[in-house]
Amino acid sequence: MIDGVARMASYFSLANAGRFLNERLGEKDEVIYEGALHQGSSLVFYLNRKFFLLNRPTDDDSIVGSYPSEIVLNENAVIEKWAAPDGLYLIVQQSRLSYWQKLLMERFHIYHQVTTCGPYVILSNQL
């Protein structure tokens, strides 16, 4: 049973993504998570820095009251950050990979898929 739980854990938690990123993040590097905060809430515990939210669903009630606009980005802001010299890591569902691959290839002609964690893929503007 413990083996089964260990195999499935990455499908319910972004702990491995947080640990992976903690080892690689530079001082000015940033992380963006695409999706509802309640689905990526494990990043709050495992990632040793703040992160941005992208494409948060309108029915997402993860943040009570008004949510701080400084942590929520739109896709144009992500593209601007992607072009910047600092490292950027984008965590997306595998089902969204083709969308992001197309968007980034059209604008930058290259993107880096650095790892997968369960149903998530981490993309980066750096190698």
VMD Tcl script that builds the backbone (N, CA, C; Angstrom):
set m [mol new atoms 381]
animate dup $m
set s [atomselect $m all]
$s set {name element resname resid chain x y z} {
  {N N MET 1 A 0.810 -1.184 0.000}
  {CA C MET 1 A 0.000 0.000 0.000}
  {C C MET 1 A 0.862 1.260 0.000}
  {N N ILE 2 A 1.907 1.266 0.789}
  {CA C ILE 2 A 2.784 2.429 0.860}
  {C C ILE 2 A 3.411 2.693 -0.502}
  {N N ASP 3 A 3.756 1.633 -1.215}
  {CA C ASP 3 A 4.325 1.787 -2.553}
  {C C ASP 3 A 3.306 2.455 -3.489}
  {N N GLY 4 A 2.060 2.070 -3.396}
  {CA C GLY 4 A 1.005 2.666 -4.214}
  {C C GLY 4 A 0.795 4.136 -3.903}
  {N N VAL 5 A 0.810 4.477 -2.638}
  {CA C VAL 5 A 0.662 5.878 -2.226}
  {C C VAL 5 A 1.836 6.693 -2.765}
  {N N ALA 6 A 3.041 6.159 -2.675}
  {CA C ALA 6 A 4.228 6.875 -3.164}
  {C C ALA 6 A 4.140 7.103 -4.670}
  {N N ARG 7 A 3.632 6.124 -5.397}
  {CA C ARG 7 A 3.511 6.269 -6.858}
  {C C ARG 7 A 2.461 7.295 -7.254}
  {N N MET 8 A 1.417 7.432 -6.480}
  {CA C MET 8 A 0.318 8.335 -6.819}
  {C C MET 8 A 0.485 9.734 -6.230}
  {N N ALA 9 A 1.391 9.911 -5.295}
  {CA C ALA 9 A 1.519 11.188 -4.588}
  {C C ALA 9 A 1.739 12.363 -5.531}
  {N N SER 10 A 2.523 12.161 -6.593}
  {CA C SER 10 A 2.816 13.270 -7.496}
  {C C SER 10 A 1.588 13.730 -8.283}
  {N N TYR 11 A 0.534 12.931 -8.277}
  {CA C TYR 11 A -0.704 13.322 -8.958}
  {C C TYR 11 A -1.601 14.179 -8.065}
  {N N PHE 12 A -1.284 14.240 -6.787}
  {CA C PHE 12 A -2.088 15.003 -5.842}
  {C C PHE 12 A -1.318 16.128 -5.163}
  {N N SER 13 A -0.031 16.229 -5.438}
  {CA C SER 13 A 0.787 17.216 -4.747}
  {C C SER 13 A 1.883 17.722 -5.681}
  {N N LEU 14 A 2.237 18.967 -5.503}
  {CA C LEU 14 A 3.363 19.543 -6.238}
  {C C LEU 14 A 4.623 19.594 -5.368}
  {N N ALA 15 A 4.685 18.717 -4.377}
  {CA C ALA 15 A 5.853 18.671 -3.491}
  {C C ALA 15 A 7.126 18.411 -4.288}
  {N N ASN 16 A 7.085 17.457 -5.210}
  {CA C ASN 16 A 8.278 17.156 -6.004}
  {C C ASN 16 A 8.671 18.336 -6.886}
  {N N ALA 17 A 7.697 19.037 -7.415}
  {CA C ALA 17 A 7.991 20.224 -8.223}
  {C C ALA 17 A 8.652 21.292 -7.355}
  {N N GLY 18 A 8.132 21.500 -6.159}
  {CA C GLY 18 A 8.719 22.472 -5.250}
  {C C GLY 18 A 10.155 22.120 -4.898}
  {N N ARG 19 A 10.388 20.871 -4.585}
  {CA C ARG 19 A 11.745 20.433 -4.244}
  {C C ARG 19 A 12.691 20.584 -5.433}
  {N N PHE 20 A 12.210 20.203 -6.620}
  {CA C PHE 20 A 13.001 20.331 -7.837}
  {C C PHE 20 A 13.401 21.791 -8.065}
  {N N LEU 21 A 12.436 22.688 -7.951}
  {CA C LEU 21 A 12.702 24.099 -8.200}
  {C C LEU 21 A 13.595 24.721 -7.124}
  {N N ASN 22 A 13.402 24.343 -5.884}
  {CA C ASN 22 A 14.230 24.896 -4.797}
  {C C ASN 22 A 15.719 24.687 -5.064}
  {N N GLU 23 A 16.068 23.561 -5.672}
  {CA C GLU 23 A 17.470 23.243 -5.956}
  {C C GLU 23 A 18.029 24.068 -7.108}
  {N N ARG 24 A 17.161 24.653 -7.940}
  {CA C ARG 24 A 17.607 25.314 -9.162}
  {C C ARG 24 A 17.395 26.822 -9.203}
  {N N LEU 25 A 16.529 27.328 -8.359}
  {CA C LEU 25 A 16.165 28.738 -8.430}
  {C C LEU 25 A 17.301 29.654 -8.000}
  {N N GLY 26 A 17.569 30.636 -8.855}
  {CA C GLY 26 A 18.506 31.688 -8.500}
  {C C GLY 26 A 17.777 32.766 -7.722}
  {N N GLU 27 A 18.521 33.741 -7.257}
  {CA C GLU 27 A 17.951 34.787 -6.418}
  {C C GLU 27 A 16.815 35.549 -7.104}
  {N N LYS 28 A 16.937 35.811 -8.383}
  {CA C LYS 28 A 15.931 36.603 -9.106}
  {C C LYS 28 A 14.972 35.754 -9.944}
  {N N ASP 29 A 15.137 34.451 -9.938}
  {CA C ASP 29 A 14.264 33.580 -10.720}
  {C C ASP 29 A 12.855 33.584 -10.145}
  {N N GLU 30 A 11.871 33.342 -11.013}
  {CA C GLU 30 A 10.474 33.353 -10.596}
  {C C GLU 30 A 9.757 32.088 -11.053}
  {N N VAL 31 A 8.669 31.777 -10.358}
  {CA C VAL 31 A 7.862 30.601 -10.648}
  {C C VAL 31 A 6.430 31.049 -10.892}
  {N N ILE 32 A 5.818 30.453 -11.915}
  {CA C ILE 32 A 4.414 30.718 -12.231}
  {C C ILE 32 A 3.691 29.383 -12.282}
  {N N TYR 33 A 2.564 29.318 -11.619}
  {CA C TYR 33 A 1.719 28.120 -11.633}
  {C C TYR 33 A 0.432 28.449 -12.384}
  {N N GLU 34 A 0.106 27.658 -13.389}
  {CA C GLU 34 A -1.130 27.870 -14.137}
  {C C GLU 34 A -2.232 26.995 -13.540}
  {N N GLY 35 A -3.271 27.651 -13.029}
  {CA C GLY 35 A -4.395 26.910 -12.490}
  {C C GLY 35 A -4.921 27.509 -11.201}
  {N N ALA 36 A -5.849 26.791 -10.605}
  {CA C ALA 36 A -6.471 27.229 -9.359}
  {C C ALA 36 A -5.507 27.024 -8.190}
  {N N LEU 37 A -5.515 27.968 -7.275}
  {CA C LEU 37 A -4.620 27.872 -6.125}
  {C C LEU 37 A -4.862 26.603 -5.320}
  {N N HIS 38 A -6.105 26.175 -5.159}
  {CA C HIS 38 A -6.351 24.983 -4.346}
  {C C HIS 38 A -5.731 23.735 -4.972}
  {N N GLN 39 A -5.527 23.726 -6.291}
  {CA C GLN 39 A -4.883 22.579 -6.933}
  {C C GLN 39 A -3.365 22.646 -6.808}
  {N N GLY 40 A -2.829 23.836 -6.662}
  {CA C GLY 40 A -1.384 24.001 -6.520}
  {C C GLY 40 A -0.963 24.427 -5.134}
  {N N SER 41 A -1.850 24.245 -4.159}
  {CA C SER 41 A -1.584 24.756 -2.813}
  {C C SER 41 A -0.360 24.129 -2.161}
  {N N SER 42 A 0.044 22.948 -2.583}
  {CA C SER 42 A 1.225 22.336 -1.972}
  {C C SER 42 A 2.487 23.139 -2.275}
  {N N LEU 43 A 2.458 23.960 -3.325}
  {CA C LEU 43 A 3.604 24.839 -3.589}
  {C C LEU 43 A 3.825 25.825 -2.448}
  {N N VAL 44 A 2.745 26.215 -1.796}
  {CA C VAL 44 A 2.862 27.140 -0.658}
  {C C VAL 44 A 3.763 26.530 0.413}
  {N N PHE 45 A 3.686 25.220 0.593}
  {CA C PHE 45 A 4.451 24.540 1.636}
  {C C PHE 45 A 5.842 24.107 1.179}
  {N N TYR 46 A 5.976 23.710 -0.095}
  {CA C TYR 46 A 7.223 23.094 -0.539}
  {C C TYR 46 A 8.147 24.013 -1.338}
  {N N LEU 47 A 7.619 25.077 -1.903}
  {CA C LEU 47 A 8.444 26.008 -2.656}
  {C C LEU 47 A 8.901 27.111 -1.707}
  {N N ASN 48 A 10.172 27.336 -1.637}
  {CA C ASN 48 A 10.724 28.276 -0.658}
  {C C ASN 48 A 10.700 29.725 -1.129}
  {N N ARG 49 A 9.656 30.125 -1.827}
  {CA C ARG 49 A 9.465 31.507 -2.253}
  {C C ARG 49 A 8.054 31.685 -2.771}
  {N N LYS 50 A 7.687 32.930 -2.973}
  {CA C LYS 50 A 6.358 33.187 -3.505}
  {C C LYS 50 A 6.320 32.778 -4.973}
  {N N PHE 51 A 5.124 32.565 -5.472}
  {CA C PHE 51 A 4.953 32.228 -6.877}
  {C C PHE 51 A 3.738 32.971 -7.402}
  {N N PHE 52 A 3.651 33.040 -8.711}
  {CA C PHE 52 A 2.547 33.727 -9.359}
  {C C PHE 52 A 1.509 32.724 -9.830}
  {N N LEU 53 A 0.277 33.187 -9.935}
  {CA C LEU 53 A -0.819 32.381 -10.477}
  {C C LEU 53 A -1.152 32.880 -11.876}
  {N N LEU 54 A -1.490 31.961 -12.748}
  {CA C LEU 54 A -1.840 32.267 -14.127}
  {C C LEU 54 A -3.109 31.523 -14.498}
  {N N ASN 55 A -3.977 32.201 -15.227}
  {CA C ASN 55 A -5.215 31.587 -15.720}
  {C C ASN 55 A -6.013 30.920 -14.604}
  {N N ARG 56 A -6.131 31.643 -13.539}
  {CA C ARG 56 A -6.925 31.168 -12.396}
  {C C ARG 56 A -8.393 31.118 -12.816}
  {N N PRO 57 A -9.075 29.979 -12.619}
  {CA C PRO 57 A -10.485 29.877 -13.013}
  {C C PRO 57 A -11.343 30.922 -12.295}
  {N N THR 58 A -12.358 31.413 -12.982}
  {CA C THR 58 A -13.220 32.440 -12.393}
  {C C THR 58 A -14.006 31.903 -11.204}
  {N N ASP 59 A -14.259 30.611 -11.160}
  {CA C ASP 59 A -15.005 30.032 -10.045}
  {C C ASP 59 A -14.094 29.512 -8.928}
  {N N ASP 60 A -12.814 29.846 -8.974}
  {CA C ASP 60 A -11.859 29.416 -7.962}
  {C C ASP 60 A -12.068 30.244 -6.696}
  {N N ASP 61 A -12.469 29.587 -5.626}
  {CA C ASP 61 A -12.685 30.288 -4.354}
  {C C ASP 61 A -11.566 29.983 -3.351}
  {N N SER 62 A -10.375 29.691 -3.851}
  {CA C SER 62 A -9.243 29.352 -2.990}
  {C C SER 62 A -8.788 30.508 -2.125}
  {N N ILE 63 A -8.967 31.716 -2.623}
  {CA C ILE 63 A -8.535 32.889 -1.887}
  {C C ILE 63 A -9.778 33.616 -1.405}
  {N N VAL 64 A -9.939 33.714 -0.104}
  {CA C VAL 64 A -11.119 34.341 0.478}
  {C C VAL 64 A -10.988 35.856 0.361}
  {N N GLY 65 A -12.074 36.502 -0.009}
  {CA C GLY 65 A -12.055 37.957 -0.168}
  {C C GLY 65 A -11.403 38.336 -1.479}
  {N N SER 66 A -10.935 39.555 -1.549}
  {CA C SER 66 A -10.268 39.977 -2.772}
  {C C SER 66 A -8.856 39.416 -2.780}
  {N N TYR 67 A -8.445 38.888 -3.909}
  {CA C TYR 67 A -7.105 38.314 -3.971}
  {C C TYR 67 A -6.125 39.363 -4.476}
  {N N PRO 68 A -4.898 39.285 -4.002}
  {CA C PRO 68 A -3.906 40.291 -4.350}
  {C C PRO 68 A -3.525 40.222 -5.830}
  {N N SER 69 A -3.725 41.320 -6.521}
  {CA C SER 69 A -3.453 41.351 -7.961}
  {C C SER 69 A -1.967 41.206 -8.263}
  {N N GLU 70 A -1.112 41.424 -7.275}
  {CA C GLU 70 A 0.321 41.304 -7.547}
  {C C GLU 70 A 0.793 39.855 -7.697}
  {N N ILE 71 A -0.034 38.884 -7.370}
  {CA C ILE 71 A 0.375 37.485 -7.551}
  {C C ILE 71 A -0.322 36.821 -8.726}
  {N N VAL 72 A -1.239 37.510 -9.375}
  {CA C VAL 72 A -1.981 36.941 -10.496}
  {C C VAL 72 A -1.508 37.597 -11.783}
  {N N LEU 73 A -1.091 36.771 -12.741}
  {CA C LEU 73 A -0.603 37.265 -14.020}
  {C C LEU 73 A -1.528 36.846 -15.152}
  {N N ASN 74 A -1.455 37.587 -16.251}
  {CA C ASN 74 A -2.119 37.137 -17.477}
  {C C ASN 74 A -1.031 36.621 -18.423}
  {N N GLU 75 A -1.442 36.056 -19.539}
  {CA C GLU 75 A -0.474 35.440 -20.448}
  {C C GLU 75 A 0.489 36.462 -21.050}
  {N N ASN 76 A 0.034 37.687 -21.274}
  {CA C ASN 76 A 0.935 38.711 -21.805}
  {C C ASN 76 A 2.073 38.998 -20.820}
  {N N ALA 77 A 1.764 39.036 -19.538}
  {CA C ALA 77 A 2.800 39.253 -18.530}
  {C C ALA 77 A 3.790 38.092 -18.504}
  {N N VAL 78 A 3.298 36.884 -18.709}
  {CA C VAL 78 A 4.179 35.713 -18.741}
  {C C VAL 78 A 5.130 35.814 -19.930}
  {N N ILE 79 A 4.618 36.208 -21.082}
  {CA C ILE 79 A 5.456 36.353 -22.278}
  {C C ILE 79 A 6.530 37.413 -22.043}
  {N N GLU 80 A 6.172 38.512 -21.405}
  {CA C GLU 80 A 7.163 39.549 -21.092}
  {C C GLU 80 A 8.239 39.009 -20.164}
  {N N LYS 81 A 7.822 38.283 -19.134}
  {CA C LYS 81 A 8.789 37.712 -18.192}
  {C C LYS 81 A 9.652 36.648 -18.873}
  {N N TRP 82 A 9.056 35.898 -19.808}
  {CA C TRP 82 A 9.786 34.843 -20.517}
  {C C TRP 82 A 10.950 35.434 -21.312}
  {N N ALA 83 A 10.754 36.639 -21.836}
  {CA C ALA 83 A 11.778 37.296 -22.646}
  {C C ALA 83 A 12.866 37.951 -21.796}
  {N N ALA 84 A 12.637 38.099 -20.514}
  {CA C ALA 84 A 13.601 38.753 -19.622}
  {C C ALA 84 A 14.804 37.839 -19.370}
  {N N PRO 85 A 15.924 38.401 -18.939}
  {CA C PRO 85 A 17.124 37.583 -18.729}
  {C C PRO 85 A 17.072 36.686 -17.485}
  {N N ASP 86 A 16.223 37.008 -16.531}
  {CA C ASP 86 A 16.139 36.181 -15.325}
  {C C ASP 86 A 15.403 34.883 -15.620}
  {N N GLY 87 A 15.683 33.874 -14.809}
  {CA C GLY 87 A 15.053 32.581 -14.987}
  {C C GLY 87 A 13.577 32.615 -14.648}
  {N N LEU 88 A 12.806 31.900 -15.433}
  {CA C LEU 88 A 11.372 31.795 -15.209}
  {C C LEU 88 A 10.977 30.331 -15.371}
  {N N TYR 89 A 10.198 29.840 -14.434}
  {CA C TYR 89 A 9.711 28.465 -14.479}
  {C C TYR 89 A 8.184 28.510 -14.504}
  {N N LEU 90 A 7.614 27.816 -15.459}
  {CA C LEU 90 A 6.169 27.781 -15.650}
  {C C LEU 90 A 5.687 26.355 -15.429}
  {N N ILE 91 A 4.800 26.177 -14.459}
  {CA C ILE 91 A 4.248 24.862 -14.145}
  {C C ILE 91 A 2.865 24.782 -14.775}
  {N N VAL 92 A 2.687 23.819 -15.680}
  {CA C VAL 92 A 1.404 23.665 -16.383}
  {C C VAL 92 A 0.982 22.194 -16.378}
  {N N GLN 93 A -0.304 21.978 -16.554}
  {CA C GLN 93 A -0.810 20.611 -16.721}
  {C C GLN 93 A -0.309 20.059 -18.057}
  {N N GLN 94 A -0.053 18.765 -18.125}
  {CA C GLN 94 A 0.389 18.157 -19.377}
  {C C GLN 94 A -0.604 18.403 -20.505}
  {N N SER 95 A -1.870 18.503 -20.157}
  {CA C SER 95 A -2.889 18.760 -21.178}
  {C C SER 95 A -2.748 20.149 -21.807}
  {N N ARG 96 A -2.029 21.046 -21.149}
  {CA C ARG 96 A -1.806 22.414 -21.660}
  {C C ARG 96 A -0.438 22.566 -22.338}
  {N N LEU 97 A 0.342 21.510 -22.356}
  {CA C LEU 97 A 1.695 21.592 -22.899}
  {C C LEU 97 A 1.702 22.004 -24.370}
  {N N SER 98 A 0.853 21.435 -25.192}
  {CA C SER 98 A 0.862 21.776 -26.616}
  {C C SER 98 A 0.503 23.247 -26.836}
  {N N TYR 99 A -0.404 23.777 -26.019}
  {CA C TYR 99 A -0.753 25.194 -26.119}
  {C C TYR 99 A 0.471 26.064 -25.849}
  {N N TRP 100 A 1.154 25.797 -24.745}
  {CA C TRP 100 A 2.314 26.599 -24.374}
  {C C TRP 100 A 3.479 26.383 -25.326}
  {N N GLN 101 A 3.653 25.173 -25.787}
  {CA C GLN 101 A 4.714 24.893 -26.747}
  {C C GLN 101 A 4.498 25.727 -28.012}
  {N N LYS 102 A 3.295 25.746 -28.528}
  {CA C LYS 102 A 2.981 26.525 -29.730}
  {C C LYS 102 A 3.199 28.020 -29.487}
  {N N LEU 103 A 2.669 28.535 -28.389}
  {CA C LEU 103 A 2.791 29.956 -28.072}
  {C C LEU 103 A 4.255 30.388 -27.932}
  {N N LEU 104 A 5.027 29.606 -27.209}
  {CA C LEU 104 A 6.426 29.961 -26.987}
  {C C LEU 104 A 7.273 29.783 -28.244}
  {N N MET 105 A 6.990 28.766 -29.023}
  {CA C MET 105 A 7.741 28.548 -30.262}
  {C C MET 105 A 7.459 29.654 -31.274}
  {N N GLU 106 A 6.222 30.147 -31.317}
  {CA C GLU 106 A 5.890 31.232 -32.238}
  {C C GLU 106 A 6.655 32.504 -31.894}
  {N N ARG 107 A 6.844 32.755 -30.619}
  {CA C ARG 107 A 7.481 34.009 -30.192}
  {C C ARG 107 A 8.988 33.901 -29.986}
  {N N PHE 108 A 9.450 32.760 -29.494}
  {CA C PHE 108 A 10.860 32.638 -29.118}
  {C C PHE 108 A 11.604 31.536 -29.868}
  {N N HIS 109 A 10.901 30.703 -30.602}
  {CA C HIS 109 A 11.473 29.623 -31.411}
  {C C HIS 109 A 12.165 28.542 -30.584}
  {N N ILE 110 A 11.987 28.594 -29.272}
  {CA C ILE 110 A 12.570 27.577 -28.406}
  {C C ILE 110 A 11.890 27.623 -27.038}
  {N N TYR 111 A 11.799 26.499 -26.416}
  {CA C TYR 111 A 11.354 26.440 -25.027}
  {C C TYR 111 A 12.012 25.220 -24.408}
  {N N HIS 112 A 12.101 25.200 -23.113}
  {CA C HIS 112 A 12.760 24.097 -22.419}
  {C C HIS 112 A 11.779 23.427 -21.474}
  {N N GLN 113 A 11.582 22.149 -21.679}
  {CA C GLN 113 A 10.798 21.348 -20.742}
  {C C GLN 113 A 11.811 20.711 -19.811}
  {N N VAL 114 A 11.833 21.157 -18.545}
  {CA C VAL 114 A 12.903 20.726 -17.648}
  {C C VAL 114 A 12.565 19.482 -16.836}
  {N N THR 115 A 11.288 19.239 -16.573}
  {CA C THR 115 A 10.917 18.017 -15.861}
  {C C THR 115 A 9.402 17.842 -15.885}
  {N N THR 116 A 8.968 16.676 -15.475}
  {CA C THR 116 A 7.543 16.413 -15.251}
  {C C THR 116 A 7.381 15.945 -13.813}
  {N N CYS 117 A 6.254 16.271 -13.240}
  {CA C CYS 117 A 5.909 15.856 -11.877}
  {C C CYS 117 A 4.452 15.428 -11.911}
  {N N GLY 118 A 4.219 14.130 -12.052}
  {CA C GLY 118 A 2.845 13.643 -12.171}
  {C C GLY 118 A 2.217 14.226 -13.424}
  {N N PRO 119 A 1.056 14.864 -13.295}
  {CA C PRO 119 A 0.384 15.411 -14.471}
  {C C PRO 119 A 0.875 16.805 -14.856}
  {N N TYR 120 A 1.930 17.285 -14.219}
  {CA C TYR 120 A 2.443 18.625 -14.465}
  {C C TYR 120 A 3.779 18.587 -15.216}
  {N N VAL 121 A 3.998 19.633 -15.979}
  {CA C VAL 121 A 5.251 19.822 -16.705}
  {C C VAL 121 A 5.820 21.163 -16.264}
  {N N ILE 122 A 7.127 21.215 -16.083}
  {CA C ILE 122 A 7.771 22.487 -15.758}
  {C C ILE 122 A 8.579 22.934 -16.965}
  {N N LEU 123 A 8.240 24.127 -17.441}
  {CA C LEU 123 A 8.922 24.741 -18.566}
  {C C LEU 123 A 9.806 25.857 -18.034}
  {N N SER 124 A 10.849 26.181 -18.781}
  {CA C SER 124 A 11.744 27.265 -18.359}
  {C C SER 124 A 12.264 28.028 -19.555}
  {N N ASN 125 A 12.587 29.281 -19.326}
  {CA C ASN 125 A 13.217 30.091 -20.364}
  {C C ASN 125 A 14.732 29.958 -20.316}
  {N N GLN 126 A 15.243 29.162 -19.397}
  {CA C GLN 126 A 16.687 28.929 -19.233}
  {C C GLN 126 A 16.964 27.434 -19.360}
  {N N LEU 127 A 18.198 27.099 -19.662}
  {CA C LEU 127 A 18.585 25.690 -19.676}
  {C C LEU 127 A 19.058 25.233 -18.331}
}
mol reanalyze $m
mol bondsrecalc $m
mol representation Tube
mol addrep $m
